[in-house]
Amino acid sequence: MKNIVIIGCGKGIGLATAKILAEQHKIIGISRTENHELNHPNIEFHTMDILSGNLDEISFPEIVDGLVYAPGSINLKPFNRLSVDDFKNDFEINVLGAVKIIQKLLPNLKKSESASVVLFSSVAAKLGMPFHASIAASKNAVEGLTKSLAAEFSAQKIRVNAIAPSLTDTNLASQLLATPEKREASAKRHPLQRVGTAEEIAEMTAFLVSDKSSWITGQIFGIDGGMGSVKL
């Protein structure tokens, strides 16, 4: 049984990942919001904002085998309506929060024989999409961080990968999918003609944490219904 830390496990992809991995592993979950679905004997939950909270208050296992950083943001505005604070906030949520927890747990990850870190980018980091300037900037930083840390940590056998989803049916995307018309329009933008589910992204996350992906590092996986690579 591995020890896996999941940040942002209260909703969406983080919650779906925690539910899958808790069937076989010990989960230390951290999120601003608790969810009754986290009531599982293998899940130790802590209510905390990763940016403002004190991680020293949590007693992490001496050995951490997996780290999943799942918080995200969707802040879609025309560029001239994005403030500098919008850019800062997206960068803090998507990048600096990940940096904070990785730095905290690096000694624990080094003690594992097969540690894996999974971060989250976005299809918007690869494609030029209108109104995505702030999120695309921060998610491109996530991809750069992923590849840099994969190189730096390879000597310690710590793997670092990222998943880049397109629009996924989660609370974070609820406004974009609020009506049948919006949902249909969003689905038609994808070659596979639908939006993704949190469970689909979680399955890939679980794979990257597992030993089945032990020869994979420094990769960005587009789980996006074909949007990032297929044009119809």
ZAVEXKOL-455729 format. One record per residue (C-alpha): y, x, z; residue in three letters. Coordinates in steps of 0.02 Angstrom, whole numbers, plus 50000, padded with zeros to 5 digits. Layout:
! residues N
YXZALA/...
***
This chain:
! residues 232
500005000050000MET/501665007449944LYS/503345006050032ASN/504614998649910ILE/506454995649946VAL/507284981849845ILE/509164979749849ILE/509784962549795GLY/508164953349831CYS/508964937049885GLY/509144929749711LYS/508664931449529GLY/507744946749466ILE/507724955249636GLY/506924940049717LEU/505624938249579ALA/505204956749594THR/505004955649783ALA/503814940949767LYS/502724950149641ILE/502674966749731LEU/502414959249905ALA/500664954049854GLU/500094972149861GLN/501484982249943HIS/502634983250093LYS/504394977650044ILE/506004982250132ILE/507254970050061GLY/509144971050076ILE/510314957550012SER/511904948350059ARG/510954931850051THR/509284927450127GLU/508044916250037ASN/506634906350116HIS/505494912849978GLU/505614929950061LEU/504614923350209ASN/503104934150175HIS/502114945250295PRO/502384960350183ASN/504284958050169ILE/505474965350298GLU/507174957850259PHE/508904963950308HIS/510514954450276THR/511794967250218MET/513104970350085ASP/512544986750008ILE/514344992249976LEU/515074989050149SER/513534989450259GLY/512915003950366ASN/511215009250301LEU/510925019450458ASP/510635002950548GLU/509015000650452ILE/507455010250500SER/506705014750331PHE/504915021050317PRO/504735039950318GLU/503965038750144ILE/504765027450013VAL/503765025649853ASP/504895014149756GLY/506725009149749LEU/507374994449647VAL/509254991849635TYR/509514974149569ALA/511314968649611PRO/512364964649459GLY/513914956149396SER/514454945549249ILE/516334946349229ASN/516714940749052LEU/518554940649005LYS/519664946048861PRO/520164964148886PHE/521994959748917ASN/521474948549061ARG/520394961649147LEU/521284970449288SER/520974988149347VAL/520194980149501ASP/518964970749390ASP/518374987349320PHE/518294994949494LYS/517294980449564ASN/516014980849424ASP/515834999649442PHE/515594998249631GLU/514274984649617ILE/513294992049473ASN/513495010849499VAL/514155015949669LEU/512985004349764GLY/511525012549673ALA/512205029849711VAL/512375025449896LYS/510585019449919ILE/509825033349813ILE/510735046649913GLN/510175038250075LYS/508335037350025LEU/508155053349925LEU/507305062750070PRO/506075048150088ASN/505745047249902LEU/505385065949896LYS/503975063450021LYS/503055051549905SER/501745057849785GLU/502325045849649SER/504075039149682ALA/504965027849558SER/506765021749549VAL/507215006749440VAL/509025002849398LEU/509774989149289PHE/510854990749136SER/511254977149008SER/511054974048823VAL/512964974648822ALA/512874993348854ALA/512044995848685LYS/512894982348581LEU/514744980048557GLY/515024962648628MET/516714954248649PRO/517354950748826PHE/516094963148899HIS/517234978348920ALA/517094979649109SER/515234976049124ILE/514804986848973ALA/515785001549045ALA/514885000649213SER/513164997849137LYS/513385012749021ASN/513725022649178ALA/512075016249248VAL/511175022549093GLU/511985039649109GLY/511535040249293LEU/509745035349252THR/509485049449128LYS/510385062549232SER/509395058549389LEU/507755057749291ALA/508065075649237ALA/508645081649408GLU/507265073249508PHE/505825077349391SER/505385092949489ALA/505095081749641GLN/504015069949537LYS/505285055949561ILE/505405044849406ARG/507015035749363VAL/507105022049231ASN/508225007249191ALA/507964989949119ILE/509294982549005ALA/509074963648998PRO/510014951248892SER/510524934348963LEU/509254929349095THR/509074912349179ASP/509704916849353THR/511084911049471ASN/512164925349407LEU/512134917549233ALA/512244899449290SER/513974896349216GLN/513424902849047LEU/511934890949049LEU/512784876249136ALA/512494863349000THR/511114859948873PRO/512344864548736GLU/512764881348814LYS/510924884948844ARG/510484880948664GLU/511894891548596ALA/511384906148707SER/509574904448654ALA/510014904748469LYS/510914921448487ARG/509224929648523HIS/507934933148388PRO/506594925148498LEU/507694909548513GLN/507754908348703ARG/508494916448857VAL/507424927048971GLY/506724922749142THR/506874932549303ALA/504984933449313GLU/504864942149143GLU/506084955649198ILE/505204956949367ALA/503534960349284GLU/504284975249193MET/505074981149355THR/503404980149444ALA/502604990149304PHE/503915003949317LEU/503655005049505VAL/501775006149484SER/500685021149446ASP/500295013249277LYS/501975020249218SER/501725037349296SER/502185046749134TRP/503785037149101ILE/505495043149157THR/507275043649093GLY/507025028048987GLN/508085012548957ILE/506994997448920PHE/507794983248824GLY/507024966948884ILE/508164955948781ASP/507254944248664GLY/507544956548523GLY/509444955848533MET/509684974548554GLY/508594979848406SER/508264965448287VAL/509444957048166LYS/508874941248079LEU/
***
